Amino acid sequence: MSLWAAVLLAAIVCVALKAVGYLIPARFLEAPRPARIADLLTVALLAALVAVQTLGAGQAVLIDARVPAVLVAAGLLAIRAPFLVVVAAAALVAALLRLAGWAA
């Protein structure tokens, strides 16, 4: 299968899934349980993405300057710092640790 065939197949599958979503009756989606599951699933997927991007290096787990940077960002978010301050502080921590030689 060529790359373009795979991309077209994936696009068709995505459109089909979206079309099936419109066929589900609204009363099923408006119930409290599906709404709660959707909210929790979003948070879980975002947490998994952060964990993979922070600790992942191919097929291995790697602890480097990204981990303290994410911890600093989490701490600043916990005290409700502005988002730009959080990003700048995390980048500064990672840059300083890499400058000090703690990088992968």
C-alpha positions in Angstrom: 0.0 0.0 0.0 1.4 3.3 -1.0 1.5 6.3 1.3 -1.2 8.2 -0.6 -3.5 5.1 -0.5 -3.0 4.9 3.3 -3.8 8.6 3.7 -6.9 8.3 1.5 -8.0 5.3 3.5 -7.5 7.1 6.8 -9.5 10.1 5.5 -12.3 7.9 4.4 -12.4 6.1 7.8 -12.4 9.5 9.6 -15.3 10.8 7.5 -17.2 7.5 8.0 -16.7 7.8 11.8 -17.9 11.3 11.8 -21.0 10.4 9.8 -21.8 7.6 12.2 -21.6 10.1 15.0 -24.4 12.1 13.5 -26.6 9.0 13.5 -26.5 8.5 17.3 -29.6 9.9 18.9 -29.1 13.0 21.0 -30.7 11.5 24.1 -27.8 9.1 24.4 -25.2 11.9 24.2 -27.1 14.2 26.6 -27.1 11.7 29.4 -24.8 12.5 32.4 -22.7 9.4 32.1 -21.5 9.8 28.5 -20.8 13.5 29.1 -18.8 12.6 32.2 -16.9 9.9 30.3 -16.1 12.3 27.5 -14.8 14.9 30.0 -12.6 12.4 31.7 -11.4 10.9 28.5 -10.1 14.2 27.3 -8.1 14.8 30.4 -6.7 11.3 30.3 -5.6 11.6 26.7 -3.9 15.0 27.4 -2.1 13.5 30.4 -0.9 10.6 28.3 0.3 12.9 25.6 2.3 15.0 28.1 3.8 11.8 29.7 4.8 10.4 26.3 6.3 13.7 25.1 8.1 14.2 28.4 9.5 10.7 29.1 9.6 9.1 25.6 12.7 8.7 23.5 11.7 6.2 20.8 10.9 2.9 22.6 12.7 3.9 25.8 11.9 6.0 28.8 14.4 8.9 29.2 14.8 11.2 32.2 16.4 14.4 31.1 15.8 18.2 31.3 12.2 17.9 30.2 11.1 16.3 33.5 12.1 19.2 35.8 10.8 21.7 33.2 7.3 20.0 33.2 7.4 19.9 37.0 8.1 23.7 37.1 5.3 24.3 34.6 2.9 22.2 36.7 3.8 24.1 39.9 3.3 27.4 38.2 0.0 26.3 36.8 -1.1 25.2 40.2 -0.5 28.7 41.6 -2.4 30.1 38.5 0.5 31.9 36.9 -0.1 33.4 33.4 0.4 30.9 30.6 3.2 32.8 29.0 5.1 32.9 32.3 4.6 29.1 32.6 6.0 28.5 29.2 8.9 30.9 29.6 9.9 29.5 33.0 9.7 25.9 31.8 11.8 26.7 28.7 14.3 28.5 30.9 14.6 25.6 33.3 15.2 23.1 30.5 17.7 25.4 28.8 19.7 26.0 31.9 19.8 22.3 32.7 20.9 21.5 29.2 23.5 24.2 29.4 24.7 22.6 32.7 25.1 19.3 30.8 22.0 17.4 31.9 20.6 16.7 28.5 20.0 13.6 26.4 
